[in-house]
């Protein structure tokens, strides 16, 4: 398996895209990020953040205070990836009607 496929899988995963897009706006604490994204479980968000951190896209800043405070932000590499993924997401949103029309034409031709 080509190493770039795994990276592509991480940044284009369902939650990876949403995490990158949210962090493109600003840094977030874990609970804030979970609320902002919506619908993601705590476990899935933690796994996604860990994967993106390991790949060098997300910076985890743990502050030694009580209660613990952890902020997540994008690295320069993460910002570049997020901008690319976000551009694709915006393009997709603009093309929903065209895709729906293509699906309907396909389904009609098969019926």
BELFENUR-V915245 format. One record per pair of residues at least 4 apart in sequence whose C-alpha atoms are under 8 Angstrom apart, sorted by the first residue. I is the first residue (numbers start at 1). GAP is how many residues later the second one is. Records with the same first field share a line. If there is no record, write none. Layout:
I = GAP + GAP
//
This chain:
1 = 4
2 = 4
3 = 4
4 = 4
5 = 4
6 = 4
7 = 4 + 48
8 = 4
9 = 4
10 = 6 + 38 + 41 + 42
11 = 5 + 6 + 9 + 41 + 70 + 74
12 = 4 + 5 + 73
13 = 4
14 = 4
15 = 4 + 25 + 29 + 30 + 33
16 = 4 + 32 + 36
17 = 4 + 65 + 68 + 69
18 = 4 + 19
19 = 4 + 14 + 18 + 29 + 30
20 = 4 + 54 + 58 + 59 + 61 + 62 + 65
21 = 4 + 61 + 62 + 64 + 65
22 = 4 + 11 + 14 + 15
23 = 4 + 5 + 49 + 50 + 51
24 = 50 + 55 + 58 + 59
26 = 47
27 = 44 + 45 + 46 + 47
28 = 4 + 5 + 43 + 44 + 45
29 = 4 + 40 + 41 + 42 + 43
30 = 4 + 40 + 41 + 42
31 = 4
32 = 4
33 = 4
34 = 4 + 5 + 6 + 7 + 8 + 11
40 = 4 + 5
41 = 4
42 = 4
43 = 4
44 = 4
45 = 4
46 = 4
47 = 4
48 = 4
49 = 4 + 9
50 = 4
51 = 4
52 = 4 + 5 + 6
53 = 4 + 5 + 6 + 7
54 = 4
56 = 19 + 21 + 22
57 = 17 + 18 + 19 + 20 + 21 + 22 + 24
58 = 14 + 15 + 16 + 17 + 20
59 = 13 + 14 + 15 + 16
60 = 10 + 11 + 12 + 13
61 = 9 + 10 + 11
62 = 6 + 7 + 8 + 9
63 = 5 + 6 + 7
64 = 4 + 5
65 = 4
74 = 4 + 5
75 = 4
76 = 4
77 = 4
78 = 4
79 = 4
80 = 4
81 = 4
82 = 4
83 = 4
84 = 4
85 = 4
86 = 4
87 = 4
88 = 4
89 = 4
90 = 4
91 = 4
92 = 4
95 = 4
96 = 4
97 = 4
98 = 4
99 = 4
100 = 4
101 = 4
102 = 4
103 = 4
104 = 4
105 = 4
106 = 4
107 = 4
//
